[in-house]
Amino acid sequence: MEWIELGRVGAPFGVRGWVHVESHTEPAEALLGYPEWSCRLVSGERLAKRLLEGRRHGPGLVAHLEGMDDRGAAAALTGAVVEVERSRLPGLATREYYRADLEGLRVRNLEGGELGTVSHFVEAPSGAVMVIREAGGREHWVLAAPPYLRRVDLAAGEILVDWPAELE
């Protein structure tokens, strides 16, 4: 069974078991459309949780999960990764990709220079940013949106971006 990360549980919200949630879905509220969450704790343990309620709150979401009735129970989930089975994800349109499918791909720029491989994504006010790491550890942060993201070739394991290798 393949799991796809759709968000992360943050700190408790209030005293009745609610938690802050960072969503990786577009729009963010789409995460609330999944009634069953698999929460993978920092320890690696996986807990199945049913979503009872959720809503937008500031830049993120807040959610109340089954069995989470006080602040202490909510605090125990802090840092957990919210995952769902890949088979439960909706199909994608042309030129749409799940982030999990892009992580690990090689990234080249229009000049033919290799920037490294996609390590992970970071949410920024302007949208998702690919963190591309070179073998030596240097990072390039590239917006994962047109006009910077030019082509994704999953079969070749490569992404083409309009981004210089060196920024002054």
C-alpha positions in Angstrom: 0.0 0.0 0.0 1.4 3.4 -1.0 0.8 6.4 1.2 0.8 10.0 0.0 1.5 12.9 2.4 -1.3 15.4 2.3 -0.5 17.5 5.4 1.0 17.7 8.9 -0.5 18.1 12.3 0.6 21.1 14.2 0.1 22.3 17.8 -3.1 21.8 19.7 -5.9 24.4 19.1 -7.8 25.1 22.3 -8.5 22.6 25.1 -11.0 20.2 23.5 -8.7 18.1 21.3 -8.6 20.2 18.1 -5.3 20.6 16.3 -3.8 23.0 13.8 -3.2 21.3 10.4 -0.9 22.3 7.5 -2.5 21.1 4.3 -0.5 20.3 1.2 -3.7 20.0 -1.0 -4.9 22.6 -3.4 -7.1 24.2 -2.2 -6.1 23.6 1.4 -9.6 22.7 2.4 -9.5 19.7 0.1 -7.8 17.8 2.9 -11.1 18.0 4.9 -12.8 16.0 2.1 -10.9 12.8 3.3 -13.0 11.4 6.2 -10.3 8.9 7.2 -6.7 10.0 7.9 -3.6 7.9 8.6 -1.5 9.9 11.0 2.1 8.7 11.0 3.8 9.8 14.2 7.4 11.0 14.5 8.1 7.5 16.0 6.8 5.9 12.8 3.7 4.5 14.4 0.6 4.9 12.2 -2.8 5.8 13.8 -6.1 5.7 11.9 -8.2 8.7 12.7 -11.6 9.7 11.6 -12.2 13.4 10.9 -15.1 14.7 12.9 -14.9 18.4 12.0 -12.6 20.8 10.3 -12.4 24.3 9.0 -10.1 27.0 7.7 -8.4 29.0 10.4 -5.9 31.8 9.4 -3.4 30.5 6.9 -4.1 26.8 7.7 -6.8 24.5 9.0 -8.0 23.3 12.4 -9.5 19.8 12.8 -11.1 17.6 15.4 -10.3 13.9 15.1 -12.0 11.0 16.7 -10.6 10.1 20.1 -9.0 13.5 20.6 -11.0 15.0 23.4 -8.5 17.1 25.3 -5.4 19.2 24.8 -3.0 16.4 25.9 -4.4 14.0 23.3 -4.0 16.7 20.6 -0.4 17.4 21.7 0.5 13.8 21.3 -0.2 14.2 17.5 2.0 17.2 17.0 4.3 16.7 14.1 2.4 13.7 12.7 2.2 13.4 8.9 -1.4 13.1 7.5 -1.4 10.5 4.8 -4.0 8.8 2.6 -3.7 5.8 0.3 -2.7 6.7 -3.2 -5.7 4.8 -4.6 -8.1 7.2 -2.8 -6.6 10.3 -4.6 -8.5 11.8 -7.5 -7.1 11.5 -11.0 -5.1 14.4 -12.4 -5.4 16.6 -15.4 -2.7 17.0 -18.0 0.4 18.7 -16.5 -0.8 18.1 -13.0 1.3 16.0 -10.6 1.3 14.9 -7.0 4.3 16.3 -5.1 5.3 12.8 -4.0 5.8 11.9 -7.7 8.2 14.8 -8.2 10.4 14.2 -5.1 13.7 12.6 -6.1 13.5 13.7 -9.7 16.6 15.3 -11.3 16.2 19.0 -12.1 17.9 20.7 -15.1 17.6 24.3 -16.2 17.1 25.7 -19.8 20.9 26.1 -20.2 21.4 22.4 -19.6 22.8 22.8 -16.1 21.9 20.2 -13.5 20.6 21.8 -10.3 20.2 18.6 -8.2 17.2 16.6 -7.2 13.9 17.6 -5.6 14.2 17.1 -1.9 10.8 18.4 -0.7 8.3 21.2 -1.1 7.8 24.3 1.1 4.6 26.4 1.1 5.3 30.1 0.5 2.9 33.0 0.1 3.5 32.9 -3.7 2.8 29.2 -3.9 4.6 25.9 -3.6 8.4 26.0 -3.8 10.5 23.0 -4.8 13.6 22.6 -2.7 16.3 21.2 -5.0 19.4 19.8 -3.3 22.8 19.4 -5.0 25.0 16.4 -4.1 27.2 18.8 -2.0 24.2 20.0 0.0 23.6 23.4 -1.6 19.9 24.1 -2.2 18.0 26.0 -4.9 14.4 27.1 -4.1 12.3 27.2 -7.3 8.7 28.2 -7.5 6.7 25.1 -8.7 4.6 27.1 -11.1 4.6 28.6 -14.6 6.7 30.2 -15.9 9.5 28.5 -13.9 8.3 24.9 -14.1 8.6 24.1 -17.8 8.4 20.4 -18.2 8.1 17.2 -16.1 9.1 13.9 -17.6 8.3 11.2 -15.1 9.5 8.4 -17.4 13.0 10.1 -17.7 12.9 11.1 -14.0 13.6 14.7 -14.9 12.2 18.2 -14.5 13.1 21.2 -16.7 13.0 24.6 -15.1 13.6 28.2 -16.2 16.0 29.0 -13.3 19.6 30.0 -13.4 22.2 27.8 -11.7 23.7 30.8 -10.0 21.8 33.7 -8.6 23.8 36.8 -7.8 
